[in-house]
Amino acid sequence: MLKLRSDAQPGALSGRLENVVTGKQREFSSGEDLLDSIASDLRASRDDTAPSDRHGETYERSKE
């Protein structure tokens, strides 16, 4: 969930980002901070889950 401050403007974004799955919240004070937070959540999510097929079978990730 993305919550922008009431005084945020296109060149000066600020607010809070909350991952509704994990409950983690992060404050951001720029567009770059916001994108970094999103990227960090995506990396953490990718690292926490293994790929699976349509039937829910989990496969071991390659150690390349």
MOVEN-V225587 format. One record per residue. N is the residue number from 0. RES is the residue in one letter. OMEGA is omega as a letter, one per 20 degrees, with the letter a starting at -180 (none if undefined). D_FIRST is the distance of its C-alpha to the first C-alpha in Angstrom with 1 decimal. Layout:
# MOVEN-V225587
n res omega d_first
N RES OMEGA D_FIRST
N RES OMEGA D_FIRST
This chain:
# MOVEN-V225587
n res omega d_first
0 M a 0.0
1 L r 3.8
2 K r 6.5
3 L r 9.9
4 R a 13.1
5 S a 15.6
6 D r 18.1
7 A r 16.1
8 Q a 18.3
9 P a 18.4
10 G a 20.5
11 A r 18.8
12 L r 15.0
13 S a 13.6
14 G a 10.7
15 R r 8.2
16 L r 5.8
17 E r 5.0
18 N a 6.3
19 V r 6.6
20 V a 10.0
21 T a 11.5
22 G r 9.9
23 K r 10.4
24 Q r 9.2
25 R r 10.6
26 E r 11.9
27 F a 12.9
28 S r 15.9
29 S r 16.4
30 G r 15.3
31 E r 17.0
32 D r 15.2
33 L r 11.8
34 L r 13.5
35 D r 15.1
36 S r 12.0
37 I r 10.7
38 A r 14.4
39 S r 14.8
40 D r 12.2
41 L r 13.9
42 R a 17.3
43 A r 16.7
44 S r 15.6
45 R a 18.7
46 D a 20.9
47 D a 20.1
48 T r 21.0
49 A r 24.2
50 P r 24.7
51 S r 25.9
52 D a 27.8
53 R a 27.5
54 H r 29.4
55 G r 27.1
56 E a 29.7
57 T r 28.4
58 Y r 30.3
59 E a 31.1
60 R r 29.7
61 S a 32.4
62 K a 33.3
63 E none 34.0
